[in-house]
Amino acid sequence: MVHVIPPGAPGYREANGGAMVVSSPAEVDEFVRRIGPGEVATLDDLRAALARRHGVETACPVSTAIFAGMSARAAEELRHAGQAAEQLTPWWRVLKRGGFLNPKLPGGVERQKMLLEAEGVRVSPLRKQLAVFDYEARWPADL
């Protein structure tokens, strides 16, 4: 279930003053699955795509991050249960703002780095973290 929250509603704190969509785990998973091998997107990119789909100003940053994390953990559970890698949601292709890897995803940044590098994505240290420098050039066209 997806909810659009109008400006001024209780709990709405987005500074831009427009309507905000609170997506669903299934919808966020659908968008993550659109990110192909060698491509990456940030959580902000996902939020922008969700907002465009629903014709609103923004998507909730908290629920989008939570649902992306749920999708990642579900994919790893399926991997451990024997599901083929090509059928899994490619959670490792979702980055934090600025192209940084996400330590909260399954296996931490080392696992995410390994999976990205296996697809030809270069990951390098930046300010004591790991990041994809050219992440904006790797944005999926159909997100």
N, C-alpha and C positions, 0 to 999 in steps of 0.2 A: 504494500500500500504506500502510495506517495501522497504527501501533504504539501500544499502551498500555503505558506503563512504570510498574511498581509502585513505591511508595515504597521508598527504600533501594537501588534498582538503581544500578549504576555510571553516573555521569554525571547522576544525578537530583539537582537542587539546589533545587527549589522549596521555599519555606519553609513552605507550608501542610500538608505531610505527606501529602497524598492522591496518588492515581494521576494520571499526566499522559499525555495523548495527543500523539503526534507525528503530525500529519496528513500529507496529501499535497498536491502542487501542484494536482492536479485538484480535490480537495475544497475547498481554500482558494479557488480560482477559482470554484467553484460558489457559495460563500457570498458572494463579492464580486459576482457577477452578480445576487444577490437584492436588492442595494441599488439602489433606483429613483431616477429623476431627482428632484433636490431633496432627496434623503436622503443622509446620511453615516453612517459608522460608524468607530470607532477600531480599531486593531489589537487592543486589549484587548477590544472588543466581539466581534470575530471569534473571539478565543481563547475567550471565554465561551460563544459559540454552539457552537464545536467541542467544548468540554468537555461541554456539555449533551447534544449528539448522542451522545457516546460514554459518557455516564454516569460521568464522572470529575471530579476537582476542578479541573483546569486543562489548558490546551494549551500546548505548548512555545512560549515567546515567540520564540526564535531562529528555529526552522523556520517558524513562522507568518509572521514578517516576511520571511524569505527567499522563501517561496513567494508571498506577495503581491507582492513585487518582481518575481519571475519572471513572474507573471501580467501585470503592468503592461508589462514589456518585450515580452512576446509579443504583447500587444494592439497596441502601437505598431508592431511589425514587420508585423502584419497590416494596420494602417492604411496603412502605407507601401506595402504590396503591393496596395492598392486595396479592401480589405474595407470594407463599409458601416459607418458609425459605430454604428448601432443594433445591429450584431452583435458589437461589441467588448466585452470585459470592461471595465466602468466603473471602472478602477483609481483615478481621481482622486477617487472618493467615499470612499476609505479615508484616515483621518487618523491622526496620532500621538496619544498620550495628551494630554489637555487640549484637543483640537480643533485642534492645530497641523498645518500643511501639512508634507509630507515632502520635503525637498530631494533625497533619494536616488531619487525616482521620475523617470520620463522627462520631460525638460524642466525639472526642478526645480520650485520653488514657483510660479514665474511661470506655467508651463504649467498646473499644477494649479489655480491661482487662476482663470485664464481659463476653464477647463472648468467649474469649480464655478459661477462667476458667470454663465455661459451658461445654467445651470439654475436661476438665481434664488437661489443660496446666497451670502450676504454674507460676504466675507472681509475682515478688518481686521488692522492691525498690533497686535501684543501682545508686549511685552518683546523688541523687535528681531526678531520673527518674524511670520509671517502665521498667522492662526487663524480658525476659524469659531466665533463666540461662542455661538451657539445650537445647537451641534452635538448636544447631548443631546435637544433637541426634534425633531431631524431623524432620529432613529434609526429604521431600518426595522422595521415591526411583525413581519415574517416572518423575521427573521434568527435 
